[in-house]
Amino acid sequence: MAEPSPIIGNNVHADVMVNKVRKDIEFINTKILYVEGQKNPNAKILNTYKAMLESRYSVLEWLQKNTI
């Protein structure tokens, strides 16, 4: 079944956004572990995933502070 949309009309559903960001964080962590587990991890890819992860954590923190 498809995930609910975080935006319906002009309304943003914060709880849906928080869940989406948490899933993104879990996915990116899995990718980081996979790359780190390779014989010769690609540093550029690893750094990209880590930057993405840091960004998602920032978004999550902002959502948690700024939702009603």
C-alpha positions in Angstrom: 0.0 0.0 0.0 1.2 3.5 -0.8 2.4 5.8 1.9 0.1 8.8 2.7 1.1 12.0 1.1 2.7 14.5 3.4 1.0 17.4 1.5 -2.8 17.4 0.9 -4.0 20.5 -0.7 -2.3 23.4 1.0 -1.8 21.5 4.3 1.4 19.7 5.4 0.9 16.7 7.7 3.9 17.0 10.0 3.5 13.5 11.4 3.7 12.0 7.9 6.8 14.2 7.2 8.5 13.0 10.4 7.8 9.4 9.5 9.1 9.9 6.0 12.3 11.5 7.2 12.8 8.8 9.8 12.5 6.2 7.0 15.0 8.2 4.9 17.5 8.1 7.9 17.1 4.4 8.3 17.6 3.8 4.6 20.7 6.1 4.4 22.2 4.4 7.5 21.7 1.0 5.8 23.5 2.3 2.7 26.4 3.7 4.8 26.8 0.3 6.5 26.8 -1.4 3.1 29.4 0.9 1.6 31.6 0.7 4.7 31.4 -3.1 4.5 32.9 -3.2 1.0 36.5 -4.2 0.5 37.4 -0.8 -0.9 34.7 1.7 0.2 34.2 4.6 -2.2 35.0 7.6 -0.1 33.0 10.0 -2.3 29.9 7.9 -2.1 30.4 7.4 1.7 30.8 11.2 2.2 27.7 11.9 0.1 25.6 9.5 2.2 26.9 11.0 5.4 26.1 14.5 4.2 22.6 13.3 3.3 22.2 11.7 6.7 23.3 14.9 8.5 20.8 16.9 6.4 18.0 14.5 7.2 18.8 14.7 10.9 18.6 18.5 10.7 15.3 18.3 8.9 14.0 15.9 11.6 15.1 18.1 14.4 13.5 21.2 12.7 10.2 19.3 12.2 10.1 18.2 15.8 10.8 21.7 17.1 8.4 23.5 14.8 5.3 21.3 14.6 2.2 21.8 16.7 
